[in-house]
Amino acid sequence: MTNGIFSPQGKFDGSKEAIVKDLKNVVADADAMISNVAQTTADEFAQARSRLEASLSHAKSRFVEAGTAVSGRARFAADQTDVFVRENPWKMLGIAAAAGVIIGAILSRR
């Protein structure tokens, strides 16, 4: 069982910062486009729109990649948990019983 940075689907660390950066770029492009809309020609407006669409497309792809990585890590963790439970059923039964006793003690005090 591995709890490293890497998942079966690839590297995930750093994606959050990249997504935030991409979204800030999209917002900045949209803001620039809105503030300059009165002074731009149709050609400049089309160029700004294509830049905005490219930035948005890039941010979307980052979201998809991050979702895939998170999904892969969750699936990997679930598979490893399943393997551990199947290999150690009595340990898990003991842990569940202890958790039940602790939760029962906490709830009985209320």
CNS distance restraints for C-alpha pairs under 8 A (distance, minus, plus):
assign (resid   1 and name CA) (resid  80 and name CA) 6.21 0.50 0.50
assign (resid   5 and name CA) (resid  11 and name CA) 6.56 0.50 0.50
assign (resid   5 and name CA) (resid  12 and name CA) 6.94 0.50 0.50
assign (resid   5 and name CA) (resid  13 and name CA) 6.63 0.50 0.50
assign (resid   6 and name CA) (resid  10 and name CA) 5.74 0.50 0.50
assign (resid   6 and name CA) (resid  11 and name CA) 4.91 0.50 0.50
assign (resid   6 and name CA) (resid  12 and name CA) 6.81 0.50 0.50
assign (resid   7 and name CA) (resid  11 and name CA) 6.32 0.50 0.50
assign (resid   7 and name CA) (resid  12 and name CA) 7.41 0.50 0.50
assign (resid   7 and name CA) (resid  69 and name CA) 6.90 0.50 0.50
assign (resid   7 and name CA) (resid  72 and name CA) 6.43 0.50 0.50
assign (resid   7 and name CA) (resid  73 and name CA) 5.29 0.50 0.50
assign (resid   7 and name CA) (resid  76 and name CA) 7.42 0.50 0.50
assign (resid   8 and name CA) (resid  72 and name CA) 6.17 0.50 0.50
assign (resid   8 and name CA) (resid  73 and name CA) 6.92 0.50 0.50
assign (resid   8 and name CA) (resid  76 and name CA) 7.15 0.50 0.50
assign (resid   9 and name CA) (resid  68 and name CA) 7.16 0.50 0.50
assign (resid   9 and name CA) (resid  69 and name CA) 5.57 0.50 0.50
assign (resid   9 and name CA) (resid  72 and name CA) 5.65 0.50 0.50
assign (resid   9 and name CA) (resid  73 and name CA) 7.59 0.50 0.50
assign (resid  10 and name CA) (resid  69 and name CA) 6.50 0.50 0.50
assign (resid  11 and name CA) (resid  69 and name CA) 7.30 0.50 0.50
assign (resid  12 and name CA) (resid  66 and name CA) 6.72 0.50 0.50
assign (resid  12 and name CA) (resid  69 and name CA) 5.95 0.50 0.50
assign (resid  12 and name CA) (resid  70 and name CA) 7.48 0.50 0.50
assign (resid  14 and name CA) (resid  18 and name CA) 6.43 0.50 0.50
assign (resid  15 and name CA) (resid  19 and name CA) 6.03 0.50 0.50
assign (resid  15 and name CA) (resid  62 and name CA) 7.52 0.50 0.50
assign (resid  15 and name CA) (resid  66 and name CA) 6.46 0.50 0.50
assign (resid  16 and name CA) (resid  20 and name CA) 6.20 0.50 0.50
assign (resid  16 and name CA) (resid  66 and name CA) 7.92 0.50 0.50
assign (resid  17 and name CA) (resid  21 and name CA) 6.11 0.50 0.50
assign (resid  18 and name CA) (resid  22 and name CA) 6.12 0.50 0.50
assign (resid  18 and name CA) (resid  62 and name CA) 7.75 0.50 0.50
assign (resid  19 and name CA) (resid  23 and name CA) 6.14 0.50 0.50
assign (resid  19 and name CA) (resid  59 and name CA) 6.29 0.50 0.50
assign (resid  19 and name CA) (resid  62 and name CA) 6.13 0.50 0.50
assign (resid  19 and name CA) (resid  63 and name CA) 6.94 0.50 0.50
assign (resid  20 and name CA) (resid  24 and name CA) 6.15 0.50 0.50
assign (resid  21 and name CA) (resid  25 and name CA) 6.23 0.50 0.50
assign (resid  22 and name CA) (resid  26 and name CA) 6.27 0.50 0.50
assign (resid  22 and name CA) (resid  55 and name CA) 7.00 0.50 0.50
assign (resid  22 and name CA) (resid  56 and name CA) 7.92 0.50 0.50
assign (resid  22 and name CA) (resid  58 and name CA) 7.32 0.50 0.50
assign (resid  22 and name CA) (resid  59 and name CA) 5.37 0.50 0.50
assign (resid  23 and name CA) (resid  27 and name CA) 6.18 0.50 0.50
assign (resid  23 and name CA) (resid  56 and name CA) 7.70 0.50 0.50
assign (resid  23 and name CA) (resid  59 and name CA) 6.32 0.50 0.50
assign (resid  24 and name CA) (resid  28 and name CA) 6.03 0.50 0.50
assign (resid  25 and name CA) (resid  29 and name CA) 6.05 0.50 0.50
assign (resid  25 and name CA) (resid  55 and name CA) 7.00 0.50 0.50
assign (resid  26 and name CA) (resid  30 and name CA) 6.11 0.50 0.50
assign (resid  26 and name CA) (resid  52 and name CA) 6.24 0.50 0.50
assign (resid  26 and name CA) (resid  55 and name CA) 5.56 0.50 0.50
assign (resid  26 and name CA) (resid  56 and name CA) 5.99 0.50 0.50
assign (resid  26 and name CA) (resid  59 and name CA) 7.96 0.50 0.50
assign (resid  27 and name CA) (resid  31 and name CA) 5.99 0.50 0.50
assign (resid  28 and name CA) (resid  32 and name CA) 6.09 0.50 0.50
assign (resid  29 and name CA) (resid  33 and name CA) 6.08 0.50 0.50
assign (resid  29 and name CA) (resid  48 and name CA) 7.68 0.50 0.50
assign (resid  29 and name CA) (resid  51 and name CA) 7.58 0.50 0.50
assign (resid  29 and name CA) (resid  52 and name CA) 5.86 0.50 0.50
assign (resid  30 and name CA) (resid  34 and name CA) 6.11 0.50 0.50
assign (resid  30 and name CA) (resid  52 and name CA) 6.51 0.50 0.50
assign (resid  31 and name CA) (resid  35 and name CA) 6.11 0.50 0.50
assign (resid  32 and name CA) (resid  36 and name CA) 6.07 0.50 0.50
assign (resid  33 and name CA) (resid  37 and name CA) 5.85 0.50 0.50
assign (resid  33 and name CA) (resid  45 and name CA) 7.53 0.50 0.50
assign (resid  33 and name CA) (resid  48 and name CA) 6.34 0.50 0.50
assign (resid  33 and name CA) (resid  49 and name CA) 7.64 0.50 0.50
assign (resid  36 and name CA) (resid  40 and name CA) 6.15 0.50 0.50
assign (resid  37 and name CA) (resid  45 and name CA) 7.08 0.50 0.50
assign (resid  40 and name CA) (resid  44 and name CA) 5.78 0.50 0.50
assign (resid  40 and name CA) (resid  45 and name CA) 6.05 0.50 0.50
assign (resid  41 and name CA) (resid  45 and name CA) 6.08 0.50 0.50
assign (resid  42 and name CA) (resid  46 and name CA) 6.15 0.50 0.50
assign (resid  43 and name CA) (resid  47 and name CA) 6.32 0.50 0.50
assign (resid  44 and name CA) (resid  48 and name CA) 6.15 0.50 0.50
assign (resid  45 and name CA) (resid  49 and name CA) 6.03 0.50 0.50
assign (resid  46 and name CA) (resid  50 and name CA) 6.14 0.50 0.50
assign (resid  47 and name CA) (resid  51 and name CA) 6.25 0.50 0.50
assign (resid  48 and name CA) (resid  52 and name CA) 6.16 0.50 0.50
assign (resid  49 and name CA) (resid  53 and name CA) 6.10 0.50 0.50
assign (resid  50 and name CA) (resid  54 and name CA) 6.09 0.50 0.50
assign (resid  51 and name CA) (resid  55 and name CA) 6.19 0.50 0.50
assign (resid  52 and name CA) (resid  56 and name CA) 6.11 0.50 0.50
assign (resid  53 and name CA) (resid  57 and name CA) 6.02 0.50 0.50
assign (resid  54 and name CA) (resid  58 and name CA) 6.15 0.50 0.50
assign (resid  55 and name CA) (resid  59 and name CA) 6.23 0.50 0.50
assign (resid  56 and name CA) (resid  60 and name CA) 6.15 0.50 0.50
assign (resid  57 and name CA) (resid  61 and name CA) 6.27 0.50 0.50
assign (resid  58 and name CA) (resid  62 and name CA) 6.34 0.50 0.50
assign (resid  59 and name CA) (resid  63 and name CA) 6.34 0.50 0.50
assign (resid  60 and name CA) (resid  64 and name CA) 6.31 0.50 0.50
assign (resid  61 and name CA) (resid  65 and name CA) 6.15 0.50 0.50
assign (resid  62 and name CA) (resid  66 and name CA) 6.07 0.50 0.50
assign (resid  63 and name CA) (resid  67 and name CA) 6.03 0.50 0.50
assign (resid  64 and name CA) (resid  68 and name CA) 6.11 0.50 0.50
assign (resid  65 and name CA) (resid  69 and name CA) 6.17 0.50 0.50
assign (resid  66 and name CA) (resid  70 and name CA) 6.11 0.50 0.50
assign (resid  67 and name CA) (resid  71 and name CA) 5.98 0.50 0.50
assign (resid  68 and name CA) (resid  72 and name CA) 6.02 0.50 0.50
assign (resid  69 and name CA) (resid  73 and name CA) 6.18 0.50 0.50
assign (resid  70 and name CA) (resid  74 and name CA) 6.13 0.50 0.50
assign (resid  71 and name CA) (resid  75 and name CA) 6.09 0.50 0.50
assign (resid  72 and name CA) (resid  76 and name CA) 6.04 0.50 0.50
assign (resid  73 and name CA) (resid  77 and name CA) 6.10 0.50 0.50
assign (resid  74 and name CA) (resid  78 and name CA) 6.12 0.50 0.50
assign (resid  75 and name CA) (resid  79 and name CA) 6.12 0.50 0.50
assign (resid  76 and name CA) (resid  80 and name CA) 6.17 0.50 0.50
assign (resid  77 and name CA) (resid  81 and name CA) 6.06 0.50 0.50
assign (resid  78 and name CA) (resid  82 and name CA) 6.12 0.50 0.50
assign (resid  79 and name CA) (resid  83 and name CA) 6.27 0.50 0.50
assign (resid  80 and name CA) (resid  84 and name CA) 6.18 0.50 0.50
assign (resid  81 and name CA) (resid  85 and name CA) 6.10 0.50 0.50
assign (resid  82 and name CA) (resid  86 and name CA) 6.13 0.50 0.50
assign (resid  83 and name CA) (resid  87 and name CA) 6.13 0.50 0.50
assign (resid  84 and name CA) (resid  88 and name CA) 5.94 0.50 0.50
assign (resid  85 and name CA) (resid  89 and name CA) 5.43 0.50 0.50
assign (resid  85 and name CA) (resid  92 and name CA) 6.35 0.50 0.50
assign (resid  88 and name CA) (resid  92 and name CA) 6.37 0.50 0.50
assign (resid  89 and name CA) (resid  93 and name CA) 6.16 0.50 0.50
assign (resid  90 and name CA) (resid  94 and name CA) 6.17 0.50 0.50
assign (resid  91 and name CA) (resid  95 and name CA) 6.17 0.50 0.50
assign (resid  92 and name CA) (resid  96 and name CA) 6.03 0.50 0.50
assign (resid  93 and name CA) (resid  97 and name CA) 6.11 0.50 0.50
assign (resid  94 and name CA) (resid  98 and name CA) 6.09 0.50 0.50
assign (resid  95 and name CA) (resid  99 and name CA) 6.10 0.50 0.50
assign (resid  96 and name CA) (resid 100 and name CA) 6.12 0.50 0.50
assign (resid  97 and name CA) (resid 101 and name CA) 6.26 0.50 0.50
assign (resid  98 and name CA) (resid 102 and name CA) 6.22 0.50 0.50
assign (resid  99 and name CA) (resid 103 and name CA) 6.05 0.50 0.50
assign (resid 100 and name CA) (resid 104 and name CA) 5.92 0.50 0.50
assign (resid 101 and name CA) (resid 105 and name CA) 6.08 0.50 0.50
assign (resid 102 and name CA) (resid 106 and name CA) 6.23 0.50 0.50
assign (resid 103 and name CA) (resid 107 and name CA) 6.12 0.50 0.50
assign (resid 104 and name CA) (resid 108 and name CA) 5.98 0.50 0.50
assign (resid 105 and name CA) (resid 109 and name CA) 6.57 0.50 0.50
assign (resid 106 and name CA) (resid 110 and name CA) 7.29 0.50 0.50
